[in-house]
Amino acid sequence: MNVDVVCSVYNGARFLPDFLRSLANQTHADWRLWVRDDGSCDESVALVRRQAASDQRVHFLTSDAASWLGATQSFAWLLQHVPADSAYVMFADQDDVWLPRKIEQTLAAMQAAEADLGRTTPILVHTDLTVVDESLNTVHSSFWQFAGLRAEPVSLRRLAVQNNTTGAATMINRSLLELVGAIPREAAYHDWWCALVAAAFGRVIAVPIPTVLYRQHGANAVGASDARLPWIRLPSAIASRVTNTSHFRFGLRMSAAQAGAFLERYGQRLSSEDRNFLRSYAALPRQRLIQRKLDLLRLRTLPEHGLLQTLGILLRG
């Protein structure tokens, strides 16, 4: 079964060879890699072109879009350009290392879910990751534990508040790909948007097995440690420059804008309860401070946090 892998590259020459080797060493060898460069000024493009010349499964796509789109929209562009016969799509980050059975194990979980739910059901499967430093030394054996994430249960309302999927550990099926369509610019992250669609209209499946060495270094688009902070994993370049209060407010604005876009795109297909939730959540950044705190409690967006963290969120909100 062919699996398509999409990877947006940006100045990734330092670590890209490790990822490409780990992909070539997969036990499931029936894959195709589709790469878009997002405006690199290092050797990234040359590395991918050399790999494509030696491995017919690797494809470098020339984009007619602006050279720099940012990670979310670059991946969105790739999703719009995977072949029409693509049954399954996986996201890949340029600086990670895939464990040898990553495709095999994720595909097995996906096909088991399709056998149970039907292939027309939009399904997203995601796995755990092993957090490593830039030299691939283990920092923590489980990203989910490291970040304090509960992979299940999953609901649209829970995901609207905080993403618990990681693109580098994610696979989507054809039904979800078609329903996702063009990812809007209001989407915080491509993986988060896909997870929202799957939660609303299909299923999100969590596999508690690490399949990726999730490398942490100074140039990560989004870092593992950022997931420990409430609400949203910010791009590392932003998270390193903001206070927890600013992080909260920035994350709330991003997730609220995404909720509004989701409501606009899919509102007619949602239940009245979900529509009302998304409408209220999208309006939170426009509320006065006291009303915003009251609405945070009213919408039940906080119960998954511990008491001290919940109090901290309310004080910062």
N, C-alpha and C positions, 0 to 999 in steps of 0.2 A: 504494500500500500504506500503510494507516494505521499510524502509529507513536505509541505513547502515552508521554508524558514525565511523570515524577513528580518533584515538587519539594517538599521540606519547608522552610518559611520560618520564620525566627526573627530578628526585629529586623533585617531585611535591606533596609529602605527606602533606604539610602544607595546601594546598588549594584543593587538589583532591577530598576530601569528598564533598565539596560544589558543584563541578561540577557534580559528580555522583548523588547527590540528585536532582539537577536541571534537569538532564536527566531523572531520574525516575519519575519526576513530570510533564513530557510533556503531553499536551492534546492529541497529536498523540502518542499512545503507541506502535505502530507497528514499532519498530526499533531494530537494532542490533548494539552493540558497539564492535569495534575491536581495541585492545590496543597492542602497541608494547612498550617495555621498552628500552630506549636508554642508558642504563648503569647506572641506579640509584644506589646510595649507601644509600638511606634512606628507608622508609617503603612503598614506592610507589607500588612496586610489591606485597607486602603482602596485601595492601589495595585493589588492583584490583582483586587479587585472591579471597579474601573474598567476594567481590561484585559478582564475577562470580559464586561463590558457592551458593549464595542466589538468583541470578537472571539469568535465563538461556539465557537472551538476551545479557549478557556481556561475551566477549571472550578475553582471554589473549593469544596472539600469541607468540610462541617462535621463535625467529629469529635465522637463521643459519648464518646471516651476522655478521660482527664485532659488538661488543656490543655498541660502540658509532659511530653513523653515522652523527650526527647533525640533527637538526629539518627537514630541507628540504629533505634530503635523507631518513630519518626515515619515513616521511610521504610518500615519493615516494615508499618505500618498502611496506608500508601498502596498497597503491593503487594497487600494483601488487598482493596482497594477499586477496583482498576482494572476496567474492564468485562470481561465474560466473553468478548467477541469480540476482546480484545486479542491480537494476534499477536506484537508486539514491544514491549518496554518499555525506556526509557532513563532513567537517573538524571540529575538536574540540580541543581547547587548555585546558590543565589540570587546569589552574588557573582561568578560566572564570566561570560565572554562566549564564546558559541559561534561558531566560524568558519562562514561561510555554507554550506559543503558538509558539515558535520558529520553530519547525519542521512543525507544521500545516500551519503557514503562508508562510514559504519558499516553502513548497511542493505545496501549492495552486498556488503560482506565477509560479513555474516550470511547473505544469500541464497546466496552462493557456497558457504559452508560447509554450508548445509542441502541444497543440490543435491548435494554430495559425500557428506555423512553421513546425509542423510535428515531430514525435519522433525520426526520423533519423537525425535531426538537432542537432549539438553539442551546448549545452546550459549551461551557468553558471549563476546562480542566486545568488546575494549577497545583504545583507541588511545593514542598518545602525547599529550602536552600541551605547550604553550608556557608557561613560567613567566614571569609578569609582576608588576610592583608594583601598588600600588593605583591608579596613574594609567595603567595598561596599558602601561607601558614594559617592554620585554623584559629579563628577568633572565637567562634561558637558553632557547635554542630548543627544547630537549628536556628534559622532566621526567625521563624515564628516565635520561638521562645525568647530569642534575643530582643526582638522588637515588641514582645508582649502582645502579639496578635492572636486572636482566636479565629482560626480559619473557617469554622462552622459554628452555629448555623448561619446561613446567608439569607438576607432579604433585601429587597430594593431599598427600604428605609434605612437599614443598617449601612448598606453600601453608599447611600447618598451622603452619609456623614463621614465615613472613613473607609478607604480602600483597604482590603486585606489580600489583594492579589498582587503579584509581582510579574511584570511582563516577561522577564527572562525565564520564568518558570511556567509559562502559560501556553496552552493550545486551545484553539477554537475550531469548531466544525463549520462546514459549508453553510448550514442553516443560519448560524449566528453571524457569519461573515456577511451574508446577504441582508440580514436584518439590520446590522450595524450601519451599512451603507457608508456614506461620506461622513467622517467624524467631524463635528463642528469645531470651530476655533474656541468655543467656550469650554470644550472638554479639558479637564485638568491634565489627564494623561490618557493615552490610547488604551492601556490595559484596564484602567478604571472604567472608561466608557463601555468597553466590551463587557466587563463584569456587570455593570448596571443593566445592560440590555439582556444578558443571560439571566440575571436574577429576576427581572421583570417578566420575561416571557419564556424562560426555559429553566436551566439548571446550572448552578456553579458547583463543581465537584472538587473537593480538596483531597489531595493524596499526601499523607504524612511521611513522605520519603524525600530526602534531599537529592536533587538531580543536577544541581548547579553549584559550582564554586563561585560564590557571589563576592567578587573582588572589590575591596574598599581601598580607595586611594584619593588623592587630593582633587582629582578631576572628574569624579563620578557625576553623572547627570543628577542622580538621586542616590543618597547614601543610606546604608542600613540603619545607622544611628538616628537618622531623621525620622524613621518610623516609630521611634519611642515617644516622640512628641505628639501631643494630642491633635486630632483632626486630620492632618494631611502630611504626607511626606513631601516636603518642599525640595526643589532643586538645591543641591548642595551649595552652589554658589550663592544662593539667597539665604539658606538656613544658617550659613556660617556668619552672616552679617546682621542677623536680627535677634531681638530678645524673644523670650517665650511668649510675651504678650503680643508682640508684632507678628510672631509666627502664627499664633492663634487667629488673629484678625485677618491676616493675609490668607491663611488656609480656609477660614470661613467664607471669605469673599470668593475664592476659587471654587469651593464646593457648592456654594449657593448659585453662582453663575452657571455651573454645570447642571445643577438641578433644574434651573429655569430652562436651559436649552433642552434638557431631556423631556421636560413637560411639554415644551413647544413641539418637539419632534414626535413624541409617542402618546401625548395626552389622551387622544381619542380611544386608544387601546387599553388604557389603564382603568383601574377601579376608581370610583369617586373618592374613596379613602386615600389612595395613593396620590391622586391628583391634588387633593386638598393638602396633603402633607408636603408635596413638592412645591406647591404654590406658597405655602407658609414658610418653608425652609428657604426658598429662593429670596424671600423678602427680608430675611433676618438682617443682612448688612445695612438695610435702610431704616431699621427700627432705632428708636432712641435707646440709650443704654439700658435703662431699667426694663423697658418693654422687651428688649432683646433677651435679657436674662430670664424673664418670665416665659418667653416663648421657647427658649432652649429647654426649660423644664417641661413646659406644656407639651412640646413635641416629642418628649422622651428621647432626646438625642444623647443623653449623658449616662444612662444607667450602667453601660458596660465598663465605665471607668471606676476605679476605686474611689472611696469617699474623699480622700485627700486630693486626688487628682480632679475629681468633680468640683470640689470647692475651689481649687485653683483655677479651673476653667471659668467658673462663674465670676471669680474676682477679676480675671483678665478680660472677660467678655465685654 
